[in-house]
Amino acid sequence: MRLDVMKTYKLYIGGAFPRSESGRSYQLKDKRGNFIANPALA
């Protein structure tokens, strides 16, 4: 039995992956204000 695994896209800037710990991210929320994700700033 095989599981379908969705592809995870990665952001690569200036030879490195931006890390959320560096403060270069923001909270993405839906219309109701519910948290969705922490995308990195490009």
C-alpha positions in Angstrom: 0.0 0.0 0.0 1.4 3.4 -1.0 0.4 6.8 0.4 0.1 9.9 -1.7 2.5 12.6 -0.5 2.0 16.2 -1.6 5.0 18.0 -2.9 6.5 20.6 -0.5 7.9 23.6 -2.3 10.9 25.4 -0.8 12.1 29.0 -1.0 15.8 29.4 -1.8 17.2 33.0 -1.7 20.8 34.0 -2.1 22.1 30.5 -1.7 20.2 29.8 1.5 16.8 28.8 2.8 15.2 31.6 4.8 14.3 30.4 8.3 11.3 31.5 10.2 13.4 31.8 13.4 15.2 34.7 11.8 12.1 36.8 11.9 11.7 36.9 8.1 8.2 35.5 8.1 4.6 36.6 8.8 1.4 35.1 9.9 -1.1 34.3 7.1 -4.8 34.3 8.2 -8.1 33.6 6.4 -11.0 36.1 6.2 -12.2 35.1 9.7 -8.7 35.7 11.2 -7.9 32.0 11.6 -4.2 31.1 11.4 -3.2 29.3 8.1 0.6 29.4 7.9 3.9 31.3 8.5 5.2 32.0 5.0 8.8 33.4 4.6 9.3 36.9 3.3 11.0 36.8 -0.2 
